[in-house]
Amino acid sequence: MNAVTAITADHRVLEALFGRLQKGEGEPAEVLAEIKARLLAHSVAEEEHVYPLLVREEPGEKPAVHHGVAEHREAEEKLAAAEKALGTNGFDRACQDLVDAVSHHVREEEDGILRALAEATPAALLDAAGDAFEQRRATELAGHGYTA
């Protein structure tokens, strides 16, 4: 699977988990734990295998890549705040802040970085990056007890 398709599919998985969290489907701590595992696995795989490829293929995208990495760190901060707020009156607000931050990042990434990646990168490299992304993500997820 090419990198753009793999990342976009993973975004949809995260959005579905956010929907479960917002609708109160499942135990909040368990849903949040899965969101954490999947979000962190996604970020690690993307930063190791996709963002560097884009910078190599399209050096002008370096500022957008740095912005994407900064948004990953912001999402991690929002995630930590949601974990800290678990079981308190502030949990819903903290979760909404997390959802808002990640949704913003996803929109920017799909409209910018991923589009630039698809336009600048030969298909064989996109496929290799997608395979590497999926393998790294699966390894990270397995370390947290989840499957890809």
C-alpha positions in Angstrom: 0.0 0.0 0.0 1.4 3.4 -0.8 2.2 5.8 2.0 -0.6 8.3 1.2 -3.2 5.5 1.3 -1.8 4.0 4.4 -1.7 7.2 6.3 -5.1 8.3 5.2 -6.6 4.9 6.2 -5.0 5.3 9.6 -6.5 8.7 10.0 -9.9 7.2 9.5 -9.2 4.6 12.2 -8.3 7.4 14.6 -11.4 9.4 13.7 -13.6 6.3 14.4 -12.0 6.0 17.8 -12.6 9.7 18.5 -16.2 9.1 17.6 -16.4 6.2 20.1 -14.9 8.4 22.8 -17.2 11.3 22.1 -20.3 9.1 22.1 -19.4 7.3 25.3 -19.0 3.9 23.5 -16.8 1.7 25.6 -14.9 2.3 28.8 -13.3 5.8 28.4 -9.9 4.7 29.8 -9.7 1.8 27.4 -10.7 3.9 24.3 -8.2 6.6 25.3 -5.5 3.9 25.7 -6.1 2.7 22.2 -6.1 6.2 20.9 -2.8 6.8 22.6 -1.2 3.6 21.2 -2.5 4.3 17.6 -1.7 8.0 17.7 1.9 7.5 18.9 2.5 4.6 16.5 1.2 6.7 13.6 3.5 9.6 14.6 6.6 7.5 15.0 6.1 5.7 11.7 5.3 8.9 9.8 8.3 10.8 11.2 10.7 8.0 10.5 9.5 6.8 7.1 7.3 9.4 5.4 8.3 12.9 6.4 12.0 12.3 5.5 11.0 11.0 2.1 9.0 14.1 1.4 11.9 16.4 2.3 14.2 14.4 0.0 11.8 14.4 -2.9 10.5 18.0 -2.4 12.9 20.1 -0.2 10.5 23.0 -0.3 8.2 21.1 1.9 10.6 21.1 4.8 8.7 23.9 6.7 5.4 21.9 6.3 7.1 18.8 7.7 8.5 20.7 10.7 5.0 22.0 11.3 3.6 18.5 11.1 6.1 17.3 13.6 5.2 20.2 15.9 1.5 19.2 15.6 2.4 15.6 16.6 4.0 17.0 19.8 0.9 19.2 20.4 -1.4 16.1 20.0 0.8 14.2 22.5 0.4 17.1 25.0 -3.4 17.1 24.5 -3.4 13.3 24.9 -1.5 13.6 28.2 -4.0 16.3 29.4 -7.0 14.0 28.5 -5.3 11.1 30.4 -4.8 13.3 33.4 -8.4 14.5 33.3 -9.8 11.0 33.1 -12.6 10.6 35.7 -12.9 14.4 36.3 -15.3 17.0 35.2 -12.7 18.3 32.7 -12.4 15.0 30.8 -14.9 15.9 28.0 -13.2 19.3 27.4 -9.7 17.7 27.4 -10.9 15.0 24.9 -12.5 17.7 22.7 -9.2 19.6 22.7 -7.4 16.4 21.6 -9.9 15.7 18.9 -9.7 19.3 17.6 -5.9 19.3 17.5 -5.7 16.0 15.7 -8.5 16.8 13.3 -6.8 20.1 12.4 -3.5 18.2 11.8 -5.3 15.6 9.7 -6.9 18.2 7.5 -3.7 20.1 7.0 -1.7 16.9 6.3 -4.2 15.4 3.8 -4.5 18.7 2.0 -0.9 19.7 2.1 1.9 17.2 3.0 0.2 14.1 1.6 -0.8 15.8 -1.6 2.8 17.1 -2.1 4.1 13.7 -1.3 1.9 12.0 -4.0 2.9 14.6 -6.6 6.6 14.6 -5.9 7.3 11.0 -5.3 7.6 8.1 -7.8 5.1 5.3 -7.2 7.8 2.7 -6.2 9.1 5.0 -3.5 5.6 5.7 -2.2 4.9 2.0 -2.0 8.2 1.3 -0.2 7.4 4.2 2.3 3.9 2.8 2.8 5.3 -0.6 3.6 7.8 0.8 6.0 5.2 3.0 7.6 2.9 0.0 8.1 5.6 -2.2 9.5 6.9 0.4 11.9 3.3 1.2 13.0 2.6 -2.5 13.6 5.7 -2.9 15.7 4.8 0.1 17.8 1.2 -1.1 18.2 2.3 -4.6 19.2 4.4 -3.1 21.9 1.2 -1.7 23.4 -0.8 -4.9 22.9 -2.7 -3.8 19.8 -2.7 -5.2 16.2 -2.5 -3.1 13.1 
